[in-house]
Amino acid sequence: MTATTAPAGVLGDPVLTRPALPSLTGARWWAAFAVFVLHALVFLPTYPFQKSELFRRIHQDFLPMQLGALGVTFFFVLSGFIIYWSFRPGSSVPRYYGRRILKIYPTHLVAAVVFVLAAGVPLHRLVVWAPNLLLVHTWVPKWTTVGGLNVPAWSLCSEMLFYLSFPLLLPLVRRIPARRLWQAAVILLLLIAALHTAYYLFVDGPKGIGNAFAPRLRPGAVSPKFELHADPLWFAQPDIPVPMSYWLSYNFPPSRLPEFYLGVLAARMVLEGRWRTTRLGPPLTVLAIAYLGTWVVPVNYKMSVLLLAPMAAVIATLANRDLHGVSGLNAARPMVWLGNISYAFYLIEFPVMVLVTRFLIYRHTFGPLGWLGCAALCLVLSVAAAAMIYHWLDAPLMRRFGTRARAPIEVTEQPAPVP
């Protein structure tokens, strides 16, 4: 091929086609399921179970908040990996942005509408729903906006920043020599650690190592009509402050941006033969050890810092296994289907919990088995709703407006051979 320079407004890339990565698609389900388990534990107000010593032990000692944060961290790193992996030559910047908006917003809007109807959100108070609907709400350190509508949508604010920045920073990423990718990843991890250390040392917020995140409990032993984040009392508050260091570490989009680019670097490593292993056991073991380490560090480090390096290693290894034809559970067709609906599942599960709380849990009492039954019902209903959203909305929209035939174009370099 003859070397050429990509025209202005076009995102050049040295690879014409790249294989699908079914293992990464299937793995998305496990991340979404981890978030669901945490949300079912915290956001299903099954009293008196949530007020019992058993619940406290389960939530603090076995399934703390960082379980859900583990899933979110996976999605952030995976986003960078997939965005870099899926770029094709000749993709225009406006078209790239259009595809990202088309992928994010329709499902987000459907879940938001379901939540508004389920919770009876007061639409006259723009502050509790408009920032969430526009996906700008985590830029402000107030629970009124951060938790003002469909709670899981907070992560989409970070995703929108990731997508916006990618065409702007891609030339810088591409300038890193292949032999320096490992060094670049280490420097990025050190910068992330330094950032969160600065939040811990110099910003007001929790300083202890305890797993302190817990459900917001109401008086009485009978289950309430709404969990507090979906309660009219929540929406009526003029301002609900959030601990600054927690918000900066977990919710503030620029703080999570380096995680996306760690995924981008991991994709380059796989594509350019710098990540060679197909053995999944070692990175999973290190990830498990890092997860256990979150019990003994402050909250600023619990949510992502310890998990990032092994998480990127797991993602790169799963991709490399697909490239080398190493089959596994995550590449099985049922898992790939669950991975395809995982985005809709992630967004619709909290509105489903609000509906189940309002029409089934309200005025009743539950022990641990009762909670487990309610959680199982929410899981089934959420999977069914996510499947409908994916098959009836997301997939048809992407087929109709998100794809087009591309003529072959000249590229700037030959792809690196797969080792």
Secondary structure, 3 states (H helix, E strand, C coil): CCCCCCCCCEECCCCCCCCCCHHHHHHHHHHHHHHHHHHHHHHCCCCEHHHCHHHHHHHHHHCCCHHHHHHHHHHHHHHHHHHHHHCCCCEEHHHHHHHHHHHHHHHHHHHHHHHHHHHCCCCCCHHHCHHHHHCCHHHCCEHHHHCCCCHHHHHHHHHHHHHHHHHHHHHHHHHCCHHHHHHHHHHHHHHHHHHHHHHHHHCCCCCCCCCCCCCCCCCCCCCCCCCHHHCHHHHCCCCCECCHHHHHHHHCHHHHHHHHHHHHHHHHHHHCCCCCCCCCHHHHHHHHHHHHHHHHCCHHHHCCHHHHHHHHHHHHHHHHHHHCCCCCHHHCHHHHHHHHHHHHHHHHHHHHHHHHHHHHHCCCCECHHHHHHHHHHHHHHHHHHHHHHHHHHHHHHHHHHCCCCCCCCCCCCCCCCCC
